[in-house]
Amino acid sequence: CNVGDEGGFAPNVVECDEALDILMQAIEKSGHKAKVKIGTDVAASEFYLGDQKKYDLYWKDKEKKGKSLMTSEELAKYYKSWVEKYPMVSIEDPFDQDDWDAYRLFTGDIGEGVQVVGDDLLVTNPKRIAKAMEGDQPACNALLLKVNQIGSITEAI
């Protein structure tokens, strides 16, 4: 195993599904399958290629980097397959922080049963939160309130 981006345990896996399968095996072996649900912070802005408007899931793999890019629509379908296969209840930052259309379509598609968290999208900024709520379909259905992102409690409210 190795250490993940923010210091957590990270098994040596290549595919996201492989990591989720390992997690499910651990949950099942622990005897808590009926009680445990999964949430993930994708942090998609990290692997978004703005000039191409595509996502590179293999951005850290020297051999695969740039060879299997996904559009927002393809990435949304990929996430939806997770929701269908695993007890996924929350997906944070599924798209780039400025991919508003992708957020809106995705939240409209799976937002009834899954929390779509806009952390990097909203950054506890009232103007971005208002933009997320514009129109018929909100860009997300959950906010991660971090006072330190905006500066003060007053600014966050």
ZABATI-817926 format. One record per residue (C-alpha): x negated, y negated, z; residue in three letters. Coordinates in Angstrom, 2 decimals. Layout:
N
<r <X Y Z> ALA>
...
This chain:
157
<r <0.00 0.00 0.00> CYS>
<r <-0.99 -3.63 -0.18> ASN>
<r <0.09 -7.00 1.14> VAL>
<r <2.85 -8.86 -0.68> GLY>
<r <2.87 -12.53 -1.67> ASP>
<r <4.05 -13.74 1.72> GLU>
<r <2.19 -11.23 3.89> GLY>
<r <4.74 -8.42 3.99> GLY>
<r <4.31 -4.71 3.28> PHE>
<r <4.20 -4.02 -0.44> ALA>
<r <3.90 -0.47 -1.77> PRO>
<r <1.86 0.07 -4.93> ASN>
<r <4.60 0.10 -7.56> VAL>
<r <4.77 -1.15 -11.12> VAL>
<r <8.53 -1.36 -11.67> GLU>
<r <11.08 -3.17 -9.53> CYS>
<r <13.39 -0.16 -9.65> ASP>
<r <10.59 1.99 -8.27> GLU>
<r <10.34 -0.29 -5.21> ALA>
<r <14.11 -0.19 -4.71> LEU>
<r <14.11 3.62 -5.05> ASP>
<r <11.41 3.88 -2.35> ILE>
<r <13.42 1.55 -0.14> LEU>
<r <16.55 3.66 -0.64> MET>
<r <14.64 6.84 0.21> GLN>
<r <13.47 5.25 3.46> ALA>
<r <16.99 4.09 4.30> ILE>
<r <18.41 7.56 3.60> GLU>
<r <15.68 9.32 5.62> LYS>
<r <16.34 6.98 8.55> SER>
<r <19.97 8.10 8.57> GLY>
<r <21.31 4.58 8.05> HIS>
<r <22.47 4.71 4.43> LYS>
<r <26.05 3.85 5.37> ALA>
<r <24.95 0.82 7.41> LYS>
<r <22.19 -0.84 5.39> VAL>
<r <22.65 -3.31 2.56> LYS>
<r <19.89 -4.88 0.45> ILE>
<r <19.05 -8.48 -0.28> GLY>
<r <16.15 -9.72 -2.36> THR>
<r <14.35 -12.99 -3.01> ASP>
<r <13.36 -12.70 -6.65> VAL>
<r <11.59 -16.10 -6.83> ALA>
<r <12.08 -16.08 -10.61> ALA>
<r <10.55 -19.53 -11.07> SER>
<r <7.22 -17.81 -10.42> GLU>
<r <7.46 -15.74 -13.61> PHE>
<r <9.46 -18.08 -15.85> TYR>
<r <7.72 -19.23 -19.02> LEU>
<r <9.30 -22.63 -19.59> GLY>
<r <7.82 -23.16 -23.04> ASP>
<r <9.41 -19.90 -24.24> GLN>
<r <12.48 -20.01 -21.96> LYS>
<r <11.82 -16.40 -21.03> LYS>
<r <10.92 -14.39 -17.96> TYR>
<r <7.88 -12.14 -17.66> ASP>
<r <8.45 -9.47 -15.01> LEU>
<r <4.91 -8.23 -15.62> TYR>
<r <3.21 -11.60 -15.08> TRP>
<r <0.82 -10.07 -12.54> LYS>
<r <-0.07 -6.99 -14.64> ASP>
<r <-3.05 -7.68 -16.92> LYS>
<r <-2.09 -4.93 -19.37> GLU>
<r <1.65 -5.68 -19.64> LYS>
<r <1.67 -9.46 -19.18> LYS>
<r <3.52 -11.23 -22.00> GLY>
<r <4.53 -8.02 -23.77> LYS>
<r <8.05 -7.52 -22.45> SER>
<r <9.71 -10.91 -21.98> LEU>
<r <13.37 -11.26 -21.04> MET>
<r <15.93 -13.94 -21.77> THR>
<r <18.16 -15.22 -18.98> SER>
<r <20.96 -13.00 -20.29> GLU>
<r <18.75 -9.90 -20.32> GLU>
<r <17.51 -10.64 -16.82> LEU>
<r <21.09 -11.08 -15.60> ALA>
<r <21.98 -7.64 -17.01> LYS>
<r <18.94 -6.18 -15.27> TYR>
<r <20.03 -7.63 -11.92> TYR>
<r <23.56 -6.39 -12.52> LYS>
<r <22.17 -2.87 -12.94> SER>
<r <20.66 -3.22 -9.46> TRP>
<r <24.03 -4.19 -8.02> VAL>
<r <25.61 -1.14 -9.68> GLU>
<r <22.88 1.27 -8.52> LYS>
<r <21.91 -0.02 -5.06> TYR>
<r <23.84 -1.50 -2.11> PRO>
<r <22.70 -5.00 -3.14> MET>
<r <24.59 -7.80 -1.43> VAL>
<r <22.30 -10.81 -1.90> SER>
<r <20.03 -12.05 -4.69> ILE>
<r <18.04 -15.20 -3.99> GLU>
<r <16.49 -17.31 -6.75> ASP>
<r <17.37 -14.95 -9.63> PRO>
<r <16.43 -17.55 -12.27> PHE>
<r <14.15 -20.54 -12.71> ASP>
<r <15.00 -23.53 -10.57> GLN>
<r <16.25 -25.44 -13.62> ASP>
<r <18.03 -22.60 -15.44> ASP>
<r <21.45 -23.94 -14.43> TRP>
<r <23.40 -22.18 -17.19> ASP>
<r <21.99 -18.77 -16.25> ALA>
<r <22.91 -19.33 -12.60> TYR>
<r <26.47 -20.33 -13.50> ARG>
<r <27.05 -17.36 -15.80> LEU>
<r <25.52 -14.92 -13.34> PHE>
<r <27.45 -16.24 -10.34> THR>
<r <30.63 -16.09 -12.39> GLY>
<r <29.88 -12.49 -13.31> ASP>
<r <28.87 -11.01 -9.95> ILE>
<r <29.57 -13.73 -7.39> GLY>
<r <32.70 -12.08 -6.01> GLU>
<r <30.76 -9.24 -4.42> GLY>
<r <27.20 -10.52 -4.27> VAL>
<r <25.70 -13.56 -2.61> GLN>
<r <23.77 -15.58 -5.21> VAL>
<r <21.45 -17.79 -3.17> VAL>
<r <20.12 -21.01 -4.64> GLY>
<r <17.03 -21.77 -2.59> ASP>
<r <14.61 -23.06 -5.24> ASP>
<r <17.61 -24.21 -7.28> LEU>
<r <19.01 -26.43 -4.53> LEU>
<r <15.98 -27.18 -2.30> VAL>
<r <18.37 -28.54 0.36> THR>
<r <18.84 -31.59 -1.85> ASN>
<r <22.36 -33.08 -1.74> PRO>
<r <22.12 -34.21 -5.40> LYS>
<r <21.18 -30.72 -6.59> ARG>
<r <23.87 -29.18 -4.38> ILE>
<r <26.46 -31.51 -5.94> ALA>
<r <25.24 -30.57 -9.42> LYS>
<r <25.56 -26.88 -8.51> ALA>
<r <29.21 -27.41 -7.61> MET>
<r <30.11 -29.30 -10.81> GLU>
<r <32.50 -27.82 -13.34> GLY>
<r <34.67 -24.72 -13.23> ASP>
<r <31.89 -22.33 -12.18> GLN>
<r <29.46 -23.08 -9.35> PRO>
<r <25.80 -22.31 -10.05> ALA>
<r <25.53 -20.24 -6.86> CYS>
<r <27.69 -19.20 -3.94> ASN>
<r <25.18 -19.49 -1.09> ALA>
<r <22.79 -22.15 0.16> LEU>
<r <19.62 -21.58 2.12> LEU>
<r <19.43 -24.69 4.29> LEU>
<r <15.82 -25.61 5.06> LYS>
<r <15.59 -28.98 6.71> VAL>
<r <11.84 -29.10 6.03> ASN>
<r <12.50 -29.00 2.26> GLN>
<r <14.33 -32.32 2.22> ILE>
<r <12.52 -34.00 5.11> GLY>
<r <15.01 -34.52 7.93> SER>
<r <18.30 -33.29 9.35> ILE>
<r <19.95 -36.55 8.25> THR>
<r <18.83 -36.07 4.66> GLU>
<r <19.94 -32.42 4.70> ALA>
<r <23.45 -33.38 5.74> ILE>
